[in-house]
Amino acid sequence: MSILDQEPRTTPRNGDRTSLGSARRLSPPLRDGLFAVAALVIALVAILPGRDGAGTSISLMQLVGSMAAMIVAAVGLNLLMGYAKLVSLGQGGFYAIGAYASAWFILDAGWHPLLAIAGALALCGAVGAVVAVASMQLRGPQFSVITLVLAILVERILNEAAPFGRLAGYPNHAQHGTTGLPSIQIFGITLEPPMIANTVATVMVPVVVLTALVVIISRNIARSPWGSSLSAIGESEMLAAHLGVHVFRRKVSVFVLASVLGGLGGVFTTLTFAHLQPETFDIFLTITIVLAVVFGGSGTVLGPVVGAVGIVWLEQSDVLAEVSQLQQDHVSDSWYLSTPGLVGVLFILTLFLMPKGIVGTLSAAVTGRRRHAQAGEDDGAGLGETAGLDADSDAVPDAEPHAETVAAGQEDTVGKHLLEMTGLGKKFGGLQAVADMDLSVDRGQIHAVIGPNGAGKSTLANLLTGVYRPSAGTVVFEGRDITGLAPHAVARAGIGRTFQTPQLFGDATVLENVLAGFVDTGRTPLWAAALKPPSRYRRDAEMRAEAERLMRLVGLEQFAGLRAGELPYGKQRALEIARALAGEPELIVLDEPAAGLLATETAGLGDLLISLRAHGYALIVVEHHMDLVARIADEVTCMDQGRLLSRGTPDQVLSDEAVVAAYLGKPMEEHR
């Protein structure tokens, strides 16, 4: 059941620029198709100079091959680092594994080239899965150090392991009688590397085509609900879990994907140069891949592409060498920065001057103006007094609880509560935060939970939504025992949530924030996000239409293109409620939704909550504003020191002397 099913469809108002602007945009399939064609054309144009196999084109084709390898490795790292905010320093290690494994499988194991490449990528994925499972409980520097150890370990193995030729490289004359891998044949076609003059480097065709496909697929992933789940993890793992994302599995999945793409970069190096030297895969390679992501713009689709092309060109051109020579001529001939040192300086300058990278900085400059133009004029208020209530809406703010809505379609649950907590308790060491709490909620009911600070209200909300596991008691929702389920499982069961402090994607638009609330964020499979079948386009259109209706409901349709972080505080509260509604929950837990709101905003919030009740939603509202509680609540539970103090109608509870004493901190006798 969704409030969208009952909200009247209305013609866009004059100020609704979002709907009007959408009509002027290219359709998503056409836009994606044009991007794919452009990517493939650019890739093929890049290798046109080598079409006749001229000797002068060899170095250029090798440069293109190096760029292609760096692009796919950086694109994989960008999904992990730019979106999920997991900074891996091990991408160079997977790059090396892919390169050496594919070469060894072809030359020593005698595998078919396609099988060898698949085996190398599978090995990268397997190693990535092991590292991910072992390290995904960590974040920040600890996670980065674990991945750095992997890169260093791989480098030492390549330098010291005899099967890989040690410093002689792979292959080498002593072990294989040659210093180059033989040309590989696939389906009767010989794929020649750019190594010999007057020989067309045919291997470059699949290399650049696959690179373009990787960029296309990464764009699909980044702009899908699967990509939104990565952004949610990067913003807050708790937020991601409450959006229905299995955080651990999703983090392992993206790490494995990044590992495979890193390995594919190594495979491209093998195909391009037909010979491998261990010093190519030192720790500087990992730093270069990270720099490519940061330099181009982490968290953007084209950032790693631009960064990889720029960094590889700088390293292999004469620019940095000339800078080093200038230092020797005019500063010191013994103390100067070589190419690695200059790349490090470039890394530091990028972080300082352009923290969003080239693409990110340009994108922010362009879209910032457009978003502010869309936002129009605003009085700075948040939830208005009539937020979400159109003039022709059938939801009346002061309506009595809606027996018709509650009864409709619920014959199978007659006599049962939607939610029932029994004997719920939670201990933190020796502290009993919640003890022996019972609470029930029916459809179409607002149940307020009040109490002084430290009474256990938020702990109770966290027990219900899976943040904490109860020490005692049970939670039954729609007849199903959900006691102790993880937050993502609770969200998928049909319980939505808002937080004391709004948890939003500050750099994403209002529309993108609402779209992240749909169940697709946690349930879309990776293959559907990557390949984007027609059903995905249809579902995206449905989600966008519903998101626009939800924004109208809470009074945010005018701000659809504005960054969430630029909204006034009251509108951020409204946005969080809209996102919770997008998941079509049966029950919504609101943790102090009126905190920080102005009086007019609080009144508008009350109107919205009453309208939600009129549409059949069950609400648990943890709140301190007694005037709001008195207006909206059907039943009130007052907690004190983790226990039930009083329960009843708002009038009964708010006039209870025990409740007054608990709030004022005085003995009841003083209030008689």
C-alpha positions as CSV (number, residue, x, y, z in Angstrom):
1,M,0.0,0.0,0.0
2,S,1.4,3.4,-1.0
3,I,0.2,6.9,-0.3
4,L,0.8,7.4,-4.0
5,D,-2.1,5.2,-4.9
6,Q,-4.5,7.6,-3.3
7,E,-2.9,11.0,-3.9
8,P,-4.8,12.8,-6.7
9,R,-2.8,13.4,-9.8
10,T,-2.6,17.1,-10.6
11,T,-1.4,19.2,-13.4
12,P,2.1,20.6,-12.8
13,R,1.9,24.1,-11.3
14,N,3.7,27.0,-12.8
15,G,6.5,26.7,-10.3
16,D,7.0,23.0,-10.9
17,R,10.0,23.2,-13.2
18,T,11.0,19.6,-12.6
19,S,8.2,18.1,-14.6
20,L,8.4,20.6,-17.3
21,G,12.2,20.3,-17.5
22,S,11.9,16.5,-17.7
23,A,9.8,16.8,-20.9
24,R,12.7,18.7,-22.6
25,R,15.3,16.1,-21.7
26,L,16.3,13.2,-23.9
27,S,14.7,9.9,-22.9
28,P,17.0,7.7,-20.7
29,P,17.3,4.9,-23.3
30,L,18.3,7.5,-26.0
31,R,20.7,9.3,-23.7
32,D,22.4,6.0,-22.7
33,G,22.5,4.9,-26.3
34,L,24.3,8.1,-27.4
35,F,26.8,7.7,-24.6
36,A,27.6,4.2,-25.6
37,V,28.0,5.1,-29.2
38,A,30.3,8.1,-28.3
39,A,32.4,5.8,-26.0
40,L,32.9,3.2,-28.7
41,V,33.6,5.8,-31.4
42,I,36.2,7.6,-29.3
43,A,37.8,4.2,-28.4
44,L,38.1,3.2,-32.1
45,V,39.3,6.7,-33.2
46,A,42.1,6.3,-30.6
47,I,43.7,3.4,-32.5
48,L,43.2,4.7,-36.1
49,P,46.8,5.9,-36.3
50,G,47.9,2.3,-36.0
51,R,45.7,0.9,-38.7
52,D,48.5,0.4,-41.2
53,G,51.1,-1.0,-38.7
54,A,53.6,1.8,-39.3
55,G,56.6,1.7,-37.1
56,T,56.0,5.3,-36.0
57,S,52.7,4.2,-34.5
58,I,54.0,1.5,-32.2
59,S,54.7,3.9,-29.3
60,L,51.3,5.6,-29.7
61,M,49.5,2.2,-29.6
62,Q,51.5,1.2,-26.5
63,L,50.4,4.5,-25.0
64,V,46.8,3.8,-25.8
65,G,47.1,0.3,-24.4
66,S,48.6,1.8,-21.1
67,M,45.7,4.3,-21.0
68,A,43.1,1.6,-21.5
69,A,44.7,-0.5,-18.7
70,M,44.7,2.4,-16.3
71,I,41.2,3.4,-17.2
72,V,39.6,0.1,-16.4
73,A,41.6,-0.2,-13.1
74,A,40.6,3.3,-12.1
75,V,37.0,2.8,-13.0
76,G,36.9,-0.2,-10.7
77,L,38.6,1.7,-7.9
78,N,36.2,4.6,-8.4
79,L,33.2,2.4,-7.7
80,L,34.9,1.4,-4.4
81,M,36.5,4.6,-3.4
82,G,34.5,7.3,-5.1
83,Y,31.0,5.9,-4.3
84,A,31.3,3.6,-1.3
85,K,34.1,5.7,0.2
86,L,36.3,2.6,0.8
87,V,39.9,3.7,0.0
88,S,41.7,0.7,-1.3
89,L,45.5,0.8,-1.8
90,G,45.5,-2.7,-3.2
91,Q,44.3,-2.0,-6.7
92,G,47.9,-2.2,-8.1
93,G,48.2,-5.7,-6.6
94,F,45.1,-6.9,-8.5
95,Y,46.5,-5.3,-11.6
96,A,49.7,-7.3,-11.2
97,I,47.8,-10.6,-10.4
98,G,45.7,-10.1,-13.6
99,A,48.8,-9.5,-15.7
100,Y,51.0,-12.3,-14.5
101,A,48.2,-14.9,-14.1
102,S,46.9,-14.4,-17.6
103,A,50.5,-14.6,-19.0
104,W,51.3,-17.7,-16.9
105,F,48.1,-19.5,-17.9
106,I,48.8,-18.9,-21.6
107,L,52.5,-19.7,-21.7
108,D,53.2,-22.2,-18.9
109,A,49.8,-23.8,-18.4
110,G,49.0,-23.9,-22.1
111,W,45.4,-22.7,-21.6
112,H,43.3,-21.2,-24.5
113,P,43.8,-17.4,-24.3
114,L,40.1,-16.7,-23.5
115,L,40.2,-19.4,-20.8
116,A,43.5,-17.9,-19.5
117,I,42.0,-14.4,-19.3
118,A,38.8,-15.7,-17.6
119,G,41.0,-17.7,-15.1
120,A,43.1,-14.6,-14.3
121,L,40.0,-12.5,-13.7
122,A,38.4,-15.3,-11.6
123,L,41.6,-15.5,-9.5
124,C,41.5,-11.7,-8.9
125,G,37.9,-12.0,-7.9
126,A,38.7,-14.9,-5.5
127,V,41.6,-13.0,-3.9
128,G,39.4,-9.9,-3.7
129,A,36.6,-11.9,-2.0
130,V,39.0,-13.3,0.6
131,V,40.5,-9.8,1.3
132,A,37.0,-8.3,1.5
133,V,35.5,-10.8,3.9
134,A,38.6,-10.4,6.1
135,S,38.6,-6.6,6.1
136,M,35.1,-5.3,5.5
137,Q,34.4,-4.9,9.2
138,L,37.1,-2.2,9.1
139,R,36.9,1.3,7.8
140,G,39.2,4.2,7.2
141,P,43.0,3.8,7.7
142,Q,42.7,0.2,9.0
143,F,41.0,-1.0,5.8
144,S,43.5,1.0,3.6
145,V,46.4,-0.6,5.4
146,I,45.1,-4.1,4.9
147,T,44.8,-3.5,1.1
148,L,48.3,-1.8,1.1
149,V,49.8,-5.0,2.6
150,L,48.3,-7.0,-0.3
151,A,49.9,-4.7,-2.9
152,I,53.3,-5.0,-1.2
153,L,53.0,-8.8,-0.8
154,V,52.2,-9.2,-4.5
155,E,55.1,-7.0,-5.5
156,R,57.5,-9.1,-3.3
157,I,56.2,-12.4,-4.8
158,L,56.8,-11.1,-8.3
159,N,60.3,-10.0,-7.5
160,E,61.4,-13.2,-5.8
161,A,59.3,-16.1,-7.1
162,A,61.3,-18.1,-9.7
163,P,58.3,-19.2,-11.8
164,F,57.7,-15.5,-12.6
165,G,61.2,-14.8,-13.7
166,R,62.2,-12.6,-10.8
167,L,63.9,-9.4,-12.0
168,A,64.5,-11.0,-15.5
169,G,60.8,-10.5,-16.2
170,Y,58.2,-12.9,-17.7
171,P,58.8,-14.5,-20.1
172,N,62.6,-14.5,-20.3
173,H,65.3,-16.3,-22.3
174,A,66.6,-18.4,-19.4
175,Q,63.2,-20.1,-18.7
176,H,61.3,-19.8,-21.9
177,G,63.8,-19.0,-24.7
178,T,62.0,-15.8,-25.5
179,T,61.3,-12.5,-24.0
180,G,57.8,-12.1,-25.5
181,L,54.5,-14.0,-25.3
182,P,53.5,-15.6,-28.6
183,S,50.7,-13.9,-30.5
184,I,47.4,-15.3,-29.4
185,Q,44.7,-16.6,-31.7
186,I,41.0,-16.4,-31.0
187,F,38.4,-17.8,-33.4
188,G,41.1,-18.0,-36.1
189,I,42.1,-14.3,-35.7
190,T,45.6,-13.5,-34.7
191,L,45.9,-10.7,-32.2
192,E,49.2,-9.0,-32.6
193,P,50.6,-6.6,-30.0
194,P,52.1,-3.3,-31.0
195,M,55.7,-4.5,-31.0
196,I,56.8,-5.0,-34.6
197,A,56.9,-2.5,-37.4
198,N,54.7,-3.1,-40.4
199,T,52.5,-5.4,-38.3
200,V,49.0,-4.1,-37.5
201,A,48.4,-4.2,-33.8
202,T,45.1,-6.1,-34.0
203,V,45.0,-6.8,-30.3
204,M,44.2,-3.1,-29.7
205,V,40.7,-3.5,-31.2
206,P,39.4,-5.8,-28.4
207,V,41.4,-3.8,-25.8
208,V,39.8,-0.4,-26.6
209,V,36.4,-1.9,-27.2
210,L,36.4,-3.7,-23.9
211,T,37.6,-0.5,-22.2
212,A,34.6,1.4,-23.7
213,L,32.2,-1.3,-22.5
214,V,33.7,-1.1,-19.0
215,V,33.1,2.6,-19.0
216,I,29.5,2.1,-20.2
217,I,28.8,-0.6,-17.7
218,S,30.3,1.5,-14.8
219,R,28.1,4.4,-15.8
220,N,25.0,2.1,-15.8
221,I,26.0,0.9,-12.3
222,A,26.7,4.3,-10.9
223,R,23.3,5.6,-12.1
224,S,21.3,2.6,-10.9
225,P,19.8,1.8,-7.5
226,W,22.8,-0.5,-7.0
227,G,25.0,2.6,-7.4
228,S,22.7,4.5,-5.0
229,S,23.4,1.8,-2.4
230,L,27.1,2.4,-2.7
231,S,26.6,6.1,-2.2
232,A,24.4,5.3,0.9
233,I,27.2,3.2,2.3
234,G,29.7,6.0,1.7
235,E,27.4,8.4,3.4
236,S,26.4,6.2,6.4
237,E,26.3,2.5,6.7
238,M,23.5,2.9,9.2
239,L,21.5,4.8,6.6
240,A,22.2,2.3,3.9
241,A,21.0,-0.5,6.2
242,H,17.7,1.3,6.9
243,L,17.3,1.7,3.1
244,G,17.2,-2.1,2.9
245,V,20.8,-2.6,1.8
246,H,22.7,-5.7,3.2
247,V,25.8,-3.6,3.8
248,F,28.4,-6.3,4.3
249,R,27.4,-8.2,1.2
250,R,27.2,-5.0,-0.9
251,K,30.7,-4.0,0.3
252,V,32.1,-7.4,-0.5
253,S,30.4,-7.3,-4.0
254,V,31.9,-3.9,-5.0
255,F,35.3,-4.9,-3.7
256,V,35.3,-8.0,-5.8
257,L,34.0,-6.0,-8.8
258,A,36.9,-3.5,-8.3
259,S,39.4,-6.4,-8.0
260,V,38.2,-8.0,-11.3
261,L,38.5,-4.6,-13.1
262,G,41.9,-4.1,-11.6
263,G,42.9,-7.5,-12.9
264,L,41.5,-6.7,-16.3
265,G,43.8,-3.7,-16.5
266,G,46.7,-6.1,-15.9
267,V,45.4,-8.3,-18.7
268,F,45.4,-5.4,-21.0
269,T,49.0,-4.7,-20.1
270,T,49.9,-8.3,-20.9
271,L,48.1,-8.1,-24.3
272,T,49.7,-4.8,-25.2
273,F,53.4,-5.4,-24.2
274,A,53.6,-9.3,-24.4
275,H,56.3,-9.0,-21.6
276,L,56.1,-8.2,-17.9
277,Q,58.7,-6.7,-15.6
278,P,58.1,-6.8,-11.8
279,E,59.2,-3.2,-11.2
280,T,56.2,-2.1,-13.3
281,F,53.9,-3.3,-10.6
282,D,55.5,-1.6,-7.5
283,I,53.6,0.4,-4.9
284,F,53.9,3.4,-7.2
285,L,51.4,1.8,-9.5
286,T,48.8,1.7,-6.8
287,I,49.4,5.3,-6.0
288,T,49.1,6.2,-9.7
289,I,45.7,4.4,-9.9
290,V,44.5,6.3,-6.8
291,L,45.8,9.5,-8.3
292,A,44.0,8.9,-11.5
293,V,40.7,8.6,-9.6
294,V,41.3,11.7,-7.5
295,F,42.8,13.8,-10.3
296,G,39.9,13.1,-12.6
297,G,37.2,13.3,-10.0
298,S,36.2,10.5,-7.6
299,G,32.5,9.7,-7.5
300,T,31.9,10.8,-11.1
301,V,31.4,8.6,-14.2
302,L,34.1,10.3,-16.4
303,G,36.5,11.3,-13.6
304,P,38.6,8.1,-13.6
305,V,38.7,8.2,-17.5
306,V,40.0,11.7,-17.6
307,G,42.4,11.1,-14.7
308,A,43.8,7.9,-16.2
309,V,44.4,9.4,-19.6
310,G,46.0,12.5,-18.1
311,I,48.3,10.7,-15.6
312,V,49.5,8.1,-18.2
313,W,50.2,10.8,-20.7
314,L,52.1,12.9,-18.2
315,E,54.2,9.9,-17.1
316,Q,55.1,8.7,-20.6
317,S,55.5,12.1,-22.2
318,D,58.5,14.4,-21.9
319,V,56.7,16.9,-19.8
320,L,57.7,15.6,-16.3
321,A,61.2,14.7,-17.6
322,E,61.7,18.2,-18.7
323,V,60.6,19.6,-15.4
324,S,63.1,17.3,-13.7
325,Q,65.8,18.5,-16.0
326,L,64.9,22.1,-15.2
327,Q,65.4,21.3,-11.5
328,Q,68.8,19.9,-12.2
329,D,69.8,22.8,-14.3
330,H,68.6,25.6,-12.0
331,V,68.1,24.2,-8.5
332,S,70.3,21.2,-7.9
333,D,71.7,18.3,-9.9
334,S,71.7,16.0,-6.9
335,W,68.5,16.9,-5.1
336,Y,65.5,17.0,-7.5
337,L,62.1,15.4,-8.0
338,S,62.0,12.6,-10.5
339,T,58.8,11.6,-12.3
340,P,57.3,9.6,-9.3
341,G,58.1,12.6,-7.0
342,L,56.4,15.1,-9.4
343,V,53.4,12.8,-9.6
344,G,53.2,12.9,-5.8
345,V,53.3,16.7,-5.9
346,L,50.5,16.6,-8.4
347,F,48.5,14.4,-6.1
348,I,48.9,16.8,-3.2
349,L,48.0,19.8,-5.3
350,T,44.9,18.1,-6.6
351,L,43.7,17.3,-3.1
352,F,44.3,20.9,-2.0
353,L,43.2,22.9,-5.1
354,M,40.6,20.6,-6.6
355,P,39.3,18.1,-4.0
356,K,36.5,17.1,-6.4
357,G,38.9,16.6,-9.3
358,I,38.7,18.0,-12.8
359,V,35.3,16.5,-13.7
360,G,33.9,17.0,-10.3
361,T,34.9,20.6,-10.1
362,L,33.6,21.4,-13.6
363,S,30.4,19.5,-12.9
364,A,29.8,21.4,-9.7
365,A,30.3,24.7,-11.4
366,V,27.8,23.9,-14.2
367,T,25.1,22.1,-12.2
368,G,25.3,24.6,-9.3
369,R,23.9,27.4,-11.4
370,R,21.2,25.2,-12.9
371,R,20.1,23.9,-9.6
372,H,19.8,27.4,-8.0
373,A,17.9,28.6,-11.1
374,Q,15.5,25.7,-10.6
375,A,15.1,26.4,-6.9
376,G,13.4,29.7,-7.5
377,E,12.6,32.0,-4.6
378,D,11.8,30.7,-1.1
379,D,11.0,32.2,2.2
380,G,13.3,29.8,4.0
381,A,10.5,28.0,5.7
382,G,10.5,24.2,6.0
383,L,7.3,22.3,6.2
384,G,4.5,24.7,5.6
385,E,1.2,24.6,7.3
386,T,-0.4,22.8,4.4
387,A,2.6,20.7,3.4
388,G,1.5,17.8,1.2
389,L,-2.2,18.6,1.3
390,D,-3.6,19.6,-2.1
391,A,-6.8,21.5,-2.1
392,D,-8.6,18.6,-3.6
393,S,-7.0,15.9,-1.4
394,D,-9.2,13.6,0.6
395,A,-6.8,13.7,3.6
396,V,-8.2,16.2,6.1
397,P,-5.7,17.2,8.9
398,D,-8.1,17.1,11.7
399,A,-10.0,14.0,10.6
400,E,-10.8,11.4,13.1
401,P,-8.9,8.1,12.8
402,H,-10.0,6.4,9.6
403,A,-11.8,3.1,10.4
404,E,-12.6,2.6,6.8
405,T,-8.9,2.7,5.7
406,V,-7.8,0.5,8.5
407,A,-10.5,-2.1,7.8
408,A,-10.1,-2.2,4.0
409,G,-8.3,-5.3,2.8
410,Q,-7.3,-6.4,6.3
411,E,-9.8,-9.1,7.0
412,D,-7.0,-11.7,7.5
413,T,-5.5,-9.6,10.4
414,V,-8.7,-8.9,12.4
415,G,-7.9,-9.1,16.1
416,K,-4.1,-8.8,15.4
417,H,-1.9,-5.7,15.9
418,L,0.3,-4.6,13.1
419,L,3.2,-4.4,15.5
420,E,3.4,-5.9,18.9
421,M,6.4,-5.7,21.3
422,T,6.3,-7.9,24.4
423,G,8.6,-7.8,27.4
424,L,11.3,-6.0,25.4
425,G,14.5,-5.2,27.2
426,K,18.1,-4.1,26.5
427,K,21.2,-4.1,28.6
428,F,24.4,-2.3,27.9
429,G,26.8,-4.0,30.4
430,G,25.3,-3.3,33.8
431,L,23.0,-0.5,32.4
432,Q,19.4,-1.5,31.9
433,A,18.4,0.9,29.1
434,V,15.0,-0.7,28.4
435,A,13.2,-3.1,30.6
436,D,10.0,-5.1,30.2
437,M,8.5,-2.8,27.6
438,D,5.2,-3.8,25.9
439,L,3.8,-1.7,23.0
440,S,1.4,-2.3,20.1
441,V,0.4,-0.4,17.1
442,D,-2.4,-0.8,14.6
443,R,-2.7,0.3,11.0
444,G,-3.8,3.8,10.6
445,Q,-2.7,4.7,14.2
446,I,-0.2,7.2,15.5
447,H,1.5,6.0,18.7
448,A,3.7,8.6,20.4
449,V,6.5,7.7,22.7
450,I,7.5,10.4,25.2
451,G,9.7,10.7,28.2
452,P,12.5,12.8,29.7
453,N,16.0,12.6,28.2
454,G,17.6,9.3,28.9
455,A,14.3,7.5,29.3
456,G,15.2,4.9,26.6
457,K,12.9,6.2,23.8
458,S,15.6,6.2,21.1
459,T,16.9,2.9,22.4
460,L,13.4,1.5,22.0
461,A,13.3,2.8,18.4
462,N,16.7,1.2,17.7
463,L,15.5,-2.1,19.1
464,L,12.5,-2.0,16.8
465,T,14.5,-1.1,13.7
466,G,17.3,-3.7,14.2
467,V,20.1,-1.3,15.3
468,Y,20.3,-3.2,18.6
469,R,19.5,-6.8,19.4
470,P,17.1,-7.1,22.4
471,S,18.4,-8.7,25.5
472,A,14.9,-9.9,26.2
473,G,11.4,-10.0,24.7
474,T,10.0,-10.3,21.2
475,V,8.9,-8.0,18.3
476,V,6.2,-9.3,16.0
477,F,5.3,-7.4,12.8
478,E,2.4,-8.5,10.6
479,G,2.3,-11.8,12.4
480,R,6.1,-12.4,11.8
481,D,8.7,-12.6,14.5
482,I,11.3,-10.0,13.6
483,T,13.2,-10.0,16.9
484,G,16.8,-9.3,16.4
485,L,16.7,-9.0,12.7
486,A,19.3,-6.8,11.1
487,P,18.2,-3.2,10.0
488,H,18.1,-4.1,6.3
489,A,15.9,-7.1,7.0
490,V,13.6,-4.9,9.2
491,A,13.4,-2.4,6.4
492,R,12.5,-5.0,3.8
493,A,9.8,-6.3,6.2
494,G,8.0,-3.0,5.8
495,I,9.3,-0.7,8.6
496,G,10.7,2.7,7.5
497,R,12.5,5.1,9.7
498,T,13.7,8.7,10.1
499,F,16.5,9.9,12.4
500,Q,17.0,12.5,15.1
501,T,19.4,14.3,12.8
502,P,18.4,14.1,9.1
503,Q,20.5,11.5,7.3
504,L,20.6,12.7,3.7
505,F,22.9,12.6,0.7
506,G,24.1,16.2,1.0
507,D,25.7,16.4,-2.4
508,A,22.8,14.6,-4.2
509,T,19.6,16.4,-5.4
510,V,16.3,16.2,-3.6
511,L,15.0,13.9,-6.3
512,E,18.0,11.6,-6.0
513,N,17.5,11.4,-2.3
514,V,13.9,10.3,-2.7
515,L,14.8,7.8,-5.4
516,A,17.3,6.2,-3.0
517,G,14.4,5.3,-0.6
518,F,12.8,2.8,-3.0
519,V,13.2,-0.9,-2.3
520,D,15.3,-1.2,-5.5
521,T,18.2,0.3,-3.7
522,G,18.6,-2.8,-1.6
523,R,17.3,-5.4,-4.0
524,T,18.5,-4.6,-7.5
525,P,20.9,-7.3,-8.7
526,L,24.3,-6.2,-10.0
527,W,23.6,-7.8,-13.5
528,A,20.5,-5.7,-13.9
529,A,22.3,-2.5,-12.9
530,A,25.2,-3.2,-15.3
531,L,23.2,-4.4,-18.4
532,K,20.2,-2.2,-17.8
533,P,17.5,-4.3,-19.6
534,P,14.2,-2.7,-20.8
535,S,12.5,-3.6,-17.5
536,R,15.0,-1.5,-15.6
537,Y,14.1,1.6,-17.8
538,R,10.4,1.0,-17.1
539,R,11.0,0.6,-13.4
540,D,13.1,3.8,-13.3
541,A,10.3,5.7,-15.0
542,E,7.8,4.4,-12.4
543,M,10.1,5.4,-9.5
544,R,10.7,8.9,-10.9
545,A,6.9,9.5,-11.3
546,E,6.3,8.3,-7.7
547,A,9.2,10.3,-6.4
548,E,7.8,13.5,-8.0
549,R,4.4,12.8,-6.4
550,L,6.1,12.3,-3.0
551,M,7.9,15.6,-3.4
552,R,4.6,17.3,-4.1
553,L,3.1,15.6,-1.0
554,V,5.7,17.1,1.3
555,G,6.0,20.4,-0.5
556,L,9.4,19.9,-2.2
557,E,8.5,19.6,-5.9
558,Q,10.0,23.1,-6.5
559,F,13.4,22.0,-5.1
560,A,13.8,18.7,-7.0
561,G,17.1,19.7,-8.6
562,L,18.6,21.4,-5.5
563,R,21.3,19.7,-3.5
564,A,19.8,18.3,-0.3
565,G,22.5,19.9,1.8
566,E,21.3,23.4,0.6
567,L,17.8,22.9,1.9
568,P,16.5,24.6,5.0
569,Y,16.4,22.4,8.1
570,G,12.7,22.0,8.0
571,K,12.7,20.9,4.4
572,Q,15.4,18.4,5.1
573,R,13.0,16.8,7.6
574,A,10.3,16.7,5.0
575,L,12.8,15.1,2.5
576,E,13.6,12.4,5.0
577,I,10.0,11.6,5.4
578,A,9.5,11.5,1.6
579,R,12.4,9.1,1.3
580,A,10.9,6.9,4.0
581,L,7.6,6.8,2.2
582,A,9.3,5.8,-1.0
583,G,10.0,2.4,0.4
584,E,6.2,1.8,0.8
585,P,6.4,0.8,4.5
586,E,3.4,-0.3,6.6
587,L,5.0,1.3,9.7
588,I,7.2,4.4,10.0
589,V,9.3,5.1,13.1
590,L,10.0,8.8,13.4
591,D,12.7,9.7,15.9
592,E,12.1,13.3,17.2
593,P,10.9,14.6,13.8
594,A,10.0,18.1,15.2
595,A,13.4,18.7,16.7
596,G,14.8,22.0,15.5
597,L,11.6,23.0,13.7
598,L,9.9,26.4,13.9
599,A,6.4,26.6,15.2
600,T,4.9,26.9,11.7
601,E,7.1,23.9,10.5
602,T,5.9,21.8,13.5
603,A,2.3,22.6,12.6
604,G,3.0,21.6,9.0
605,L,4.6,18.4,10.2
606,G,1.5,17.6,12.2
607,D,-0.7,18.1,9.1
608,L,1.5,15.7,7.2
609,L,1.6,13.0,9.8
610,I,-2.2,13.2,10.2
611,S,-2.6,12.9,6.4
612,L,-0.4,9.8,6.5
613,R,-2.5,8.3,9.2
614,A,-5.6,9.0,7.1
615,H,-4.0,6.9,4.3
616,G,-3.5,3.9,6.5
617,Y,0.1,4.2,7.7
618,A,1.0,3.3,11.2
619,L,3.4,5.7,12.9
620,I,5.5,5.5,16.0
621,V,6.6,9.0,16.8
622,V,9.3,9.5,19.4
623,E,8.8,13.2,20.4
624,H,9.4,15.9,23.0
625,H,7.0,18.5,21.6
626,M,3.9,17.9,23.8
627,D,1.7,20.2,21.7
628,L,2.4,18.1,18.6
629,V,1.9,14.9,20.6
630,A,-1.5,16.1,21.9
631,R,-2.6,17.0,18.5
632,I,-1.7,13.9,16.4
633,A,-1.4,10.9,18.7
634,D,-4.1,8.3,19.1
635,E,-2.2,6.7,22.0
636,V,0.8,7.8,24.0
637,T,3.4,5.8,25.9
638,C,5.6,7.6,28.5
639,M,8.9,6.0,29.4
640,D,11.1,6.8,32.4
641,Q,14.4,5.1,33.2
642,G,13.8,2.5,30.5
643,R,10.4,1.4,31.8
644,L,6.8,2.1,31.1
645,L,5.5,5.0,33.2
646,S,2.1,5.7,31.7
647,R,0.0,4.8,28.7
648,G,-3.3,6.1,27.4
649,T,-4.8,8.9,25.3
650,P,-2.8,12.2,25.1
651,D,-5.1,13.8,27.7
652,Q,-4.7,10.9,30.1
653,V,-1.0,10.7,29.8
654,L,-0.1,14.4,29.7
655,S,-2.2,15.0,32.8
656,D,-0.8,12.0,34.7
657,E,1.0,13.3,37.8
658,A,3.7,10.7,37.4
659,V,4.5,12.0,33.9
660,V,4.6,15.6,35.2
661,A,7.0,14.6,37.9
662,A,9.2,12.7,35.6
663,Y,9.5,15.7,33.2
664,L,10.0,18.3,36.0
665,G,12.2,16.1,38.1
666,K,10.2,16.8,41.3
667,P,8.4,14.5,43.7
668,M,4.7,14.1,42.8
669,E,3.7,15.5,46.2
670,E,5.1,18.9,45.1
671,H,2.6,19.0,42.2
672,R,-0.5,18.2,44.3
